Amino acid sequence: MSQQLALTPQLQQSIKLLQLSTLELNQEIERILLENPMLERDGAEEEGGAELPEARDHGEISLATAGEAYAGESSHGGGDDEPPEARAVTEMPDNIGEAYDSASDDDLGEAAEWRSEGAARGNHDDDESDFQEFQAAATSLRDHLLGQVALMALSDRDRALVHLVVEALDDDGFLQQELEELLPLIPDEWDVELDELGIALRQIQSLDPSGVGARNLQECLSLQLRALPAGEARGHALQITDGLLELLAARDFARLKRRLACDDDALRAAQDLICSLNPRPGAQFAHVETRYVIPDVVVRKQRSGWTVNLNPEAMPRLRIHRVYADILQQNRGVSSSLSSQLQEAKWLIKNVQQRFDTILRVSQAIVDRQRQFFDHGEVAMRPLTLREIADELELHESTVSRVTTQKYMASPRGVFELKYFFGSHVSTDTGGACSATAIRALIRQLVAAEDGKKPLSDARIAELLGQQGIVVARRTIAKYRESLNIPPVSQRKSI
């Protein structure tokens, strides 16, 4: 004898939709729209679609709630015309703690329809919805270089060798291969010598951008410096790049001044000039795909405090297709397939609404506990765990974990993933706790205000935090500093 839990298809879909990001949710909805003719997006008010109910406010938190867009019984006299209430996510019994469901069995037969807040502000023509965005074609590093080579007075043989070397460059503009490795790629009848490839490489190194065609970082910086006007700072910088880069990386300014026979001001000018160079000259031509984050909720400051609203742009607008629903109503029992698809469409609409309802509740609970962060910044971030939010909302901890993964919040302080507001903490002298985010912010402030000639060591930072009542070990400071990409004390020393 054993007990087993069988999840209904609706419950399985509800759990799946909850853990999807906004992009993944739209992809899943598009897939279902292609498979289920009973479901359609709610765009312009068309003849084949059902009218949408008005959105309803829940106190200070606006939420586009579920309504009954179509029910077969109500369309032909009978049934309940009242829209079903939007139900908050409730916790399941302990034996199925990870299950996520908010609807009773009676609700599964209701046809629900919903749309985001503000969706009824206006209709959009098909021409506008079909507008295509065109992106300008980006010029690659190869095309940029070959365009300059085409303007050079070269023989066909030399031009072919230059093209060969250009093809061997990586995305950063460096030649990672030795010239000897390129010789086997040239036909034997050409009878090419190594010196000819060297000439082709120097011709490439004379092109724009400066530094392209270099075989290492030292050569890349030297090429860029030689393209600059002559001057004292340029001369010292060339001396450093030609053999003293290791001393500059180690911040051994005393030895550098002795080797260059210069004072602090001259060395500082040379260092600033080197830091202004581009160590990856070809990277500006690399194709970088820009990915935009669409926040699920928006946080605003009002008189009553910080409130959370759902982002209408992230909320898909769905409804039951009236034409197919009428056909099914007029021919009851003819097509069991259409009846099943109608039921699945109702489930999807209800589960999507439930997903956003849960995201809204969790987001508001987070904002209520992190009000100091929104008022004063990272230094005021308080420790927070998933269990605290789960207990407050009577949800399972795994449900809160799904809600906060790949869900984003837009606020006056920026766009943050909901996971950002949870983290570890350390104890204070007073018996309280300080979040790791606040400690990182304090470390960043201390490093930004330090004396460049005498930067703060990890031990010293730990002492300064201890004076504020925050007990942090030196190794913990080092871990937080590395996570902030702050170099160690030896590399932060200035001239």
ROTORTOR-655658 format. One record per residue (C-alpha): x, y, z; residue in one letter. Coordinates in steps of 0.001 Angstrom, whole numbers. Each point is the difference from the previous one (the first is absolute). Layout:
N
R       x       y       z aa
R       X       Y       Z  a
...
end
This chain:
495
R       x       y       z aa
R       0       0       0  m
R    1332    3390    -931  s
R   -1320    3511    -532  q
R     608    1728   -3302  q
R    -731    3524   -1146  l
R   -1375     353   -3520  a
R     267    3551   -1344  l
R   -2807    1092   -2281  t
R     940    1425   -3428  p
R   -1133    3441    1162  q
R    2234    -147    3061  l
R    2973   -1171   -2056  q
R    -503    2877   -2426  q
R    -371    2474    2865  s
R    3325   -1071    1536  i
R    1707     113   -3396  k
R   -1229    3509    -838  l
R    1015    1306    3406  l
R    3679    -795    -455  q
R     260    1350   -3567  l
R    1546    3372    -729  s
R   -1949    2598   -1975  t
R    1728    -977   -3241  l
R    -557   -3704     610  e
R   -3637     658     913  l
R    -633    1778   -3288  n
R    1681   -2828   -1901  q
R   -2155   -2573    1789  e
R   -3159    2000    -714  i
R     928     313   -3675  e
R     439   -3765    -162  r
R   -3400    -606    1582  i
R   -1673    2560   -2279  l
R    1220   -1944   -3020  l
R   -1388   -3252    1388  e
R   -3301    1166    1510  n
R   -2492    1846   -2260  p
R   -2248     740    2995  m
R    2535    2519    1306  l
R    1048    3340   -1465  e
R    1819    3150     980  r
R   -2131    2959     958  d
R    1128    2755   -2380  g
R   -2437    2236   -1765  a
R   -3675    -511     728  e
R    -982   -2253   -2887  e
R   -3262   -1595    -969  e
R    1234   -3454     897  g
R    1182     892    3468  g
R   -1709     390    3331  a
R    -148    3285    1850  e
R    2196     354    3011  l
R   -1089     854    3500  p
R    1235    3138    1658  e
R    3083    -254    2174  a
R    -494     114    3725  r
R    2195    1578    2679  d
R    1043   -1864    3126  h
R     662    2851    2397  g
R    3297    1689    -818  e
R    1215   -2875   -2172  i
R   -1512      91   -3475  s
R    -666   -3408   -1478  l
R   -1695    -931   -3255  a
R   -2319   -2706    1217  t
R   -1637   -2972   -1641  a
R   -3439     358   -1487  g
R   -2390   -2289   -1804  e
R     522     802   -3684  a
R   -2053   -2834   -1292  y
R   -2011   -2839    1463  a
R   -2160   -2156   -2206  g
R   -2895     -90    2406  e
R     -51    3765     569  s
R      95     751   -3736  s
R   -3224   -1865    -593  h
R   -1965     679    3092  g
R    1186   -1618    3143  g
R    3147    -117    2063  g
R    1612    2675    2045  d
R     856    3301   -1703  d
R    1977    1341    2924  e
R    3797     -66    -473  p
R    1765   -2349    2366  p
R    2045    1579    2753  e
R    3759     191    -473  a
R    1337   -2463    2496  r
R    3314     419    1756  a
R    2391   -2901     138  v
R    -571   -2107    3064  t
R    2249   -2591    1595  e
R    -595   -3656    -614  m
R     -70   -2606    2761  p
R    3287   -1084    1508  d
R     149   -3283   -1935  n
R     146    1922   -3291  i
R    1873    3080    1186  g
R    1481     806   -3376  e
R   -3343    -167   -1805  a
R   -1416    3318   -1086  y
R   -3707     472    -558  d
R   -2659    2560     779  s
R   -3139   -1243   -1684  a
R   -2566   -2423    1318  s
R   -1378   -2848   -2105  d
R   -3190    1963    -671  d
R    2033    2822   -1511  d
R    1483   -2226   -2684  l
R   -3177     220   -2033  g
R    -105    3779     -86  e
R    1115    1793   -3146  a
R    2337    2764    1156  a
R    1509    2893   -1820  e
R    2295    2732    1183  w
R    2226    2734   -1199  r
R    2516    2395    1504  s
R    -715    3318    1624  e
R    -431    2739   -2555  g
R    -474   -2412   -2917  a
R   -3309    1616    -954  a
R    1477    3446    -595  r
R    -183    -365   -3747  g
R     -49   -2302   -2992  n
R    2914    -617   -2342  h
R    -355    -503   -3718  d
R    1414   -3064   -1636  d
R    2417    2189   -1935  d
R    1526    1212    3248  e
R     233   -3461    1506  s
R    1678   -1282   -3165  d
R    2626    2730      51  f
R    3411   -1503    -546  q
R    3103    1342    1640  e
R    3092     160   -2123  f
R    3452     -57    1508  q
R    2896    1604   -1826  a
R    2555   -2509   -1160  a
R    3131     210    2113  a
R    3396     168   -1702  t
R    2304   -2809    1031  s
R    3696     490     732  l
R     861   -2028   -3098  r
R   -2131    2202   -2287  d
R    1376    3152    1629  h
R    3604   -1045    -613  l
R    -554   -1348   -3513  l
R   -1733    3241    -942  g
R    3204    1856     865  q
R    2141   -2587   -1767  v
R   -2025     551   -3185  a
R    1230    3606     -60  l
R    3668    -982     270  m
R    2235    -258   -3060  a
R     927   -3676     249  l
R     700   -2732   -2485  s
R   -2375   -2924    -227  d
R    2538   -2201    1764  r
R     520    2425    2914  d
R   -3724     654     286  r
R    -677   -3740     282  a
R    2601    -323    2776  l
R   -1564    2916    1897  v
R   -3426   -1643    -351  h
R    1452   -3226    1381  l
R    1350    1724    3111  v
R   -3273    1914     503  v
R   -1909   -3272     -15  e
R    2307   -1303    2751  a
R    -825    2858    2432  l
R   -2285    -742    2928  d
R   -2985    2091    1101  d
R    2218    2294    2105  d
R    2278     751   -2942  g
R    2934   -2122    1225  f
R    2018   -2467   -2063  l
R     151   -2998    2303  q
R    1770   -2240   -2516  q
R    3670     173    -895  e
R     774    1083   -3529  l
R    1719   -3357    -542  e
R   -3364   -1708     558  e
R   -1527    1976   -2874  l
R    2563   -1106   -2581  l
R   -1537   -3493    -521  p
R   -3288    1695    -947  l
R    1616    1647   -3045  i
R     287   -1945   -3271  p
R    3533   -1243    -668  d
R     103    1533   -3470  e
R    -168    3456    1579  w
R    3426    -578    1568  d
R    -734    2364    2933  v
R    2701     700    2562  e
R    -465     867    3644  l
R    1214    3569    -525  d
R   -2826     650   -2438  e
R   -2572    -997    2617  l
R    1759    2316    2439  g
R    -399    2858   -2488  i
R   -3693    -821    -392  a
R    -405      44    3784  l
R    1660    3416     288  r
R   -2347    1341   -2653  q
R   -2947   -1202    2080  i
R    1481    1566    3134  q
R     -27    3369   -1779  s
R   -3767    -148    -461  l
R   -2809    1312    2150  d
R    -668    -725    2855  p
R    3448     478    1470  s
R    1388   -3121    1614  g
R   -1711   -2466   -2326  v
R    2235   -2842   -1197  g
R    2001    -112    3255  a
R    1243   -3351    1241  r
R    -127     850    3699  n
R   -1136    2744    2360  l
R    3397    1692     116  q
R     103     338   -3789  e
R   -3624    1193     -91  c
R     696    2838    2455  l
R    3234     938   -1754  s
R   -1747     253   -3374  l
R   -2612    2323    1448  q
R    2621    2165    1711  l
R    2054     353   -3196  r
R   -3108    1260   -1780  a
R    -267    2914    2495  l
R    1825    3351    -262  p
R    3454     112    1535  a
R     343    1242    3565  g
R    1642    -669    3359  e
R   -2918   -2096    1288  a
R      -9   -2028   -3235  r
R    3738    -640     291  g
R    -266   -1241    3578  h
R   -3043   -2095    -890  a
R    1909   -1659   -2862  l
R    2834    -837    2348  q
R   -2463   -1631    2380  i
R   -1790   -2031   -2679  t
R    3283   -1113   -1562  d
R    1273   -1713    3153  g
R   -1376    1349    3259  l
R   -3651   -1073    -112  l
R     538   -2506    2813  e
R    1199    2758    2316  l
R   -3040    2108    -874  l
R   -2340   -2938     636  a
R    1658    -596    3384  a
R    -346    3726     850  r
R    3744     183     693  d
R     123    3730    -610  f
R    3320     519    1791  a
R    1882   -2276   -2400  r
R   -1853    1456   -2957  l
R    1095    3521     890  k
R    3610   -1146     324  r
R     -64   -1846   -3329  r
R   -1670    2887   -1814  l
R    1899    2727    1882  a
R   -3202    2000     459  c
R   -2052    1500    2816  d
R   -3473    -854    1263  d
R   -1828    2354   -2384  d
R    1727   -1411   -3090  a
R    -647   -3577    1070  l
R   -3628     780     749  r
R    -425    1548   -3473  a
R    1519   -3086   -1635  a
R   -2234   -2296    2046  q
R   -3127    1973    -921  d
R     994    -156   -3680  l
R     428   -3779     127  i
R   -3325    -423    1817  c
R   -1732    1979   -2762  s
R    1044   -2548   -2657  l
R   -2265   -2780   -1262  n
R    1337   -3488     825  p
R   -2584   -1569   -2367  r
R     -77    2194   -3139  p
R   -2181   -2382   -1997  g
R   -2674    -439    2653  a
R   -1870    3105   -1174  q
R    -931   -1835   -3205  f
R   -1204   -3146    1745  a
R   -3715    -715    -292  h
R   -1516     153    3457  v
R   -3609   -1015     377  e
R   -1786    2365    2347  t
R   -2471   -1687    2319  r
R   -2563    2110    1758  y
R   -1592    -950    3287  v
R   -3741     548     217  i
R    -851     498    3688  p
R   -2964   -1935    1302  d
R    -907    2622    2623  v
R     592    3713     488  v
R     667    1626    3390  v
R   -1137    3580     575  r
R     132    2379    2940  k
R   -3392    1293    1096  q
R   -1262    1858    3036  r
R    -886   -3252    1693  s
R    3474   -1406    -685  g
R    1571   -2259   -2583  w
R   -2556   -1924   -2056  t
R     310   -2631   -2707  v
R   -1942    -209   -3261  n
R     112   -2621   -2711  l
R    1723    1094   -3192  n
R   -2622     -31   -2806  p
R    2725    -584   -2612  e
R     936   -3319    1595  a
R   -3537   -1339     278  m
R   -1382   -1930   -2981  p
R   -3627     729    -874  r
R   -1934   -3175    -742  l
R   -3631    -937    -594  r
R   -2222   -2786   -1266  i
R    -651     112   -3744  h
R   -3728     704    -282  r
R    -486   -1469   -3485  v
R    1307   -3427     957  y
R   -1771     148    3342  a
R   -3329     750   -1753  d
R     543   -2915   -2345  i
R     627   -2284    2928  l
R   -3058    1327    1859  q
R   -2278    -512   -2968  q
R    1269   -3526    -604  n
R     256   -1456    3477  r
R    1592   -3402     177  g
R    1094      31   -3658  v
R    3699     605     572  s
R    1610   -1198    3192  s
R    3298    1431   -1252  s
R   -1355    3564     -61  l
R   -1486    -455    3470  s
R    3368   -1103    1316  s
R    1729    2949   -1659  q
R   -2559    2396    1465  l
R     700   -1377    3468  q
R    3766     333    -541  e
R    -447    3603   -1154  a
R   -1938     790    3197  k
R    2738   -1562    2089  w
R    2732    1993   -1735  l
R   -1786    3326     425  i
R    -644    -741    3657  k
R    3557   -1223     689  n
R    1628    2986   -1697  v
R   -2111    2369    2077  q
R     859   -1974    3111  q
R    3713     218    -856  r
R     -41    3791    -104  f
R   -2167     166    3112  d
R    2646   -1982    1891  t
R    2865    2110   -1378  i
R   -1814    3131    1137  l
R    -585   -1288    3527  r
R    3589   -1145     447  v
R    1381    3246   -1448  s
R   -2099    2129    2338  q
R    1128   -2074    2982  a
R    3636     500   -1016  i
R    -457    3748    -412  v
R   -1725     248    3389  d
R    3023   -1615    1673  r
R    2604    1916   -2010  q
R   -1439    3503     212  r
R    3270    1325    1424  q
R    1811   -1201   -3108  f
R   -2296    1964   -2296  f
R     348    3067    2244  d
R    3756     -47     698  h
R    1672   -2500   -2347  g
R    2062   -3166     392  e
R    1482     941    3374  v
R   -3504    -295    1463  a
R    -735   -3459   -1410  m
R   -1271   -2274    2757  r
R     489   -3782     195  p
R   -2847   -1935   -1584  l
R    -659   -3678    -631  t
R   -2476   -1857   -2145  l
R   -1494   -1543    3120  r
R   -1035    3422    1370  e
R   -1955     856   -3155  i
R   -1469   -3498    -182  a
R   -1233     163    3588  d
R   -1472    3464    -452  e
R   -1951    -942   -3144  l
R    -758   -3576    1123  e
R    1806   -1431   -3000  l
R    2480   -2817    -296  h
R    3636    1051     -79  e
R     485   -1697   -3370  s
R   -2846    2092   -1421  t
R    1727    3207    1095  v
R    3229   -1298   -1523  s
R   -1731    -532   -3351  r
R   -1618    3438     140  v
R    3283    1815     680  t
R    2035   -1772   -2705  t
R     345    1938   -3285  q
R   -2671    2472    1078  k
R     990    3662      17  y
R   -1072    3126    1832  m
R     350    3529   -1381  a
R     502    2709    2610  s
R    1435    3521     248  p
R    3287   -1642    1063  r
R     180   -2258   -3052  g
R   -1195   -3357   -1257  v
R     684   -2923    2324  f
R    -737   -3691     -57  e
R   -2207    -941    2925  l
R    2762   -2350    1187  k
R    2172    3078     558  y
R   -1896     888    3169  f
R     861   -3327    1648  f
R    3447    -861    1296  g
R    2226   -1047    2841  s
R     680    2108    3059  h
R    2530     454    2794  v
R    -537     751    3656  s
R     586    3355    1643  t
R    1219     901    3470  d
R   -3501     975    1057  t
R   -1363   -3452    -797  g
R   -1593    1024   -3278  g
R     919    -918   -3544  a
R    1359    1843   -3032  c
R    -595   -1193   -3539  s
R    2854    -884   -2326  a
R   -1257    2578   -2510  t
R     350    2783    2571  a
R    3508   -1175     895  i
R    1040      50   -3657  r
R   -1346    3535    -304  a
R    2005    1078    3049  l
R    3159   -1603   -1426  i
R    -546    1848   -3262  r
R    -397    3288    1870  q
R    3138    -562    2083  l
R    2096    -844   -3060  v
R   -1349    2984   -1934  a
R     973    2367    2846  a
R    3441   -1527     745  e
R    3333    1743    -480  d
R    1497   -1218   -3271  g
R    3510     121    1423  k
R   -1027   -2130    2995  k
R   -2932   -2192   -1068  p
R   -1913   -1973    2579  l
R     925   -3645     515  s
R   -2650   -2657     590  d
R     965    -147    3671  a
R    -359    3766     334  r
R   -3429     -76   -1669  i
R   -1065   -2708    2457  a
R    1150    2236    2875  e
R   -1950    2992   -1330  l
R   -3138   -2093    -340  l
R     559   -1349    3496  g
R     -18    3568    1291  q
R   -3509     290   -1447  q
R   -1081   -3146    1827  g
R     225   -2351   -2997  i
R    2187   -3003     771  v
R    1478   -1288   -3261  v
R    3071   -2200    -439  a
R    2823    1105   -2285  r
R    -559   -2928   -2382  r
R   -3669     994    -283  t
R    1080    3539    -933  i
R    2282   -1470   -2665  a
R   -2873   -2089   -1392  k
R   -2371    2982    -145  y
R    2725    2209   -1517  r
R     662   -2523   -2762  e
R   -3725    -255    -729  s
R      -2    3792    -521  l
R    2991    -277   -2397  n
R    2089    2177    2297  i
R    3724    -811    -409  p
R    2154    -810    3052  p
R    1795    2718    1924  v
R    3249    -407   -1966  s
R   -1769     777   -3269  q
R   -1958    2997    1330  r
R    3076    2000     893  k
R     304    3234   -1958  s
R    3003    2229    -716  i
end
